[in-house]
Amino acid sequence: GAVVRASRGRLSAADPTVTVGSAQNAQPVASTFLGFSFEYWALPDYAGTNSGAIDPVFERLLGNLTDGRPTVIRIGGIATDHTWWPVQGLRPSPAVYYTVTRRRLEVVAALARAANAHLIMGVNFEADSSVEAAAESRATMTVIGRRLVEGIELGNEPEDYNNPFFPFYKLDGNEVLGRPASWDFQLYLSDYQHIAAGLGNVPLAGPAIGAYSWLAYLGQYLNAEHVSVVTLHTYPLQACGFRPGEPGYPSIPHLLSSASSIGLADALQPYVALAHAHGELVRSAEMNSVSCGRVPRTANTFASALWVLDAWFAMASVGLDGVNIHIYPGVADQLFSINHAHGRWTADVAPEYYGVLMFSQAAPPGSHLLQVSGISGRGTLRAWATRTPSGGTRVVLINDAVDHPQYVTLRLPQSMGALTVERLEAPSVTSTSGVTIGGQTFGSQTTTGRLSQRFVAGTSPGDKLSAAARTYRIRLPAASAAMLTFS
């Protein structure tokens, strides 16, 4: 960003005023807060099929976000309940479409080592076979190794196993559900305990639940099972099950609403507190903007970058220990798409990636969120602040108004030295390209996974720093964000 030197400027009483205060809570941003989640079948498209040669562009794109720090990668998603490890004398479920093999697990292990990651590995639970689940778990622990596996996650969103919108498979043209209509949490817990017992001494992650109707039973689950990490799923919007105009339907106004960021985090807060009371870590192990997310015009736009920046701060503010952003090829809210042709890897970096990148810069592990006052958090202006482990202060301002700029007056508790400003911008909120962060971009395609300098970012007209009053007036263009870093 550009260094902003002290100058005196006239502040406007009409400006919203953001005041930065002391630490919000004692819990810092966790060391592995920023994580990733991939479908089993998607991993070859991203990482390749050779454990000795992981796709270097993919590796660099992950590394940009973690800066070499530890992370957590979850392998699973919908594919979890459609996998199997071949077992002699056992026929796979008709729902199986992905065979777990030693070579595929070796690629997972190589990726984990390259990314400095621990793994949450999905194991088929919907097939209701303790033999198959045990075989898959055993192969995972043997090939990948216990040191890299944070937890075995049995199943994926079991609350939907009897949902006719999500049949397990089709047989002779008829849809077959994974569980009967009577399926409920109590039956799930009984099945879970039976199959988990057959896995032996392995770390567990669960319950991989996304429905609030089932999250109400989280205490029962935690009383029955000790897990290495509690996994919950969170999406603000859903492409299947909602119609245009309904609150949960994917649209840019719905995505930029505070309900999709602050509201989402507030709804999770009681369950985060419950897990912590049991001494457990808790992650949103599958999170993105839109579930059933093959709907364009929302999740693939610059709005997703503003949303993820705001939402991840909100998740950190309620004490979540980590977030795994869930992507796969073809989904609208993927961070990037990877191409491999003629021995060459390239990537198209999506707008949402830039929002995650700004979050990673603003809230590195060990940061403490600072109190921010002066705005309600329910309008179109958002503000977050951190004190980093090195002692610096970073303030992120987000303008979710899509049709007008906003001026903000920032008040600081004390003089904080030199200041740099880094902006997150795009031609418009609906843009699917042309995004820049600090004046840099990955362009239309990258062969390196590194940002390239396109122009030098400067301050906008009207940006004024008054050193004596410890105030700063900044202009936020429509649908944009800015990070102010005080050394």
Sequence and secondary structure as in RCSB ss.txt:
>XXXX:A:sequence
GAVVRASRGRLSAADPTVTVGSAQNAQPVASTFLGFSFEYWALPDYAGTNSGAIDPVFERLLGNLTDGRPTVIRI
GGIATDHTWWPVQGLRPSPAVYYTVTRRRLEVVAALARAANAHLIMGVNFEADSSVEAAAESRATMTVIGRRLVE
GIELGNEPEDYNNPFFPFYKLDGNEVLGRPASWDFQLYLSDYQHIAAGLGNVPLAGPAIGAYSWLAYLGQYLNAE
HVSVVTLHTYPLQACGFRPGEPGYPSIPHLLSSASSIGLADALQPYVALAHAHGELVRSAEMNSVSCGRVPRTAN
TFASALWVLDAWFAMASVGLDGVNIHIYPGVADQLFSINHAHGRWTADVAPEYYGVLMFSQAAPPGSHLLQVSGI
SGRGTLRAWATRTPSGGTRVVLINDAVDHPQYVTLRLPQSMGALTVERLEAPSVTSTSGVTIGGQTFGSQTTTGR
LSQRFVAGTSPGDKLSAAARTYRIRLPAASAAMLTFS
>XXXX:A:secstr
 EEE        TTS EEEEEEES S    TT EEEEEEGGGHHHHH S TTS  HHHHHHHHHHHTT  EEEEE
EGGGGGGEE   TT    TT  EE  HHHHHHHHHHHHHHTEEEEEEE  TT  HHHHHHHHHHHHHHH GGGEE
EEEE S GGGTT TTS SEEETTEEE SS TT  HHHHHHHHHHHHHTT S  EEEEEE  HHHHTTHHHHHHH 
  SEEEEEE SEESSS  TTSTTS  HHHHHSGGGTHHHHHHHHHHHHHHHHTT EEEEEEE SEES   TTTTT
STHHHHHHHHHHHHHHHTT  EEEEEE TT TT SEEEEEETTEEEEEE HHHHHHHHHHHHS TT EEEEEESS
 SSSSEEEEEEE TTS EEEEEEE  SS  EEEEEE SS    EEEEEEE SSTT SS  EETTEE  S BSSS 
 EE S     TT EEETTTTEEEEEE SSEEEEEEE 
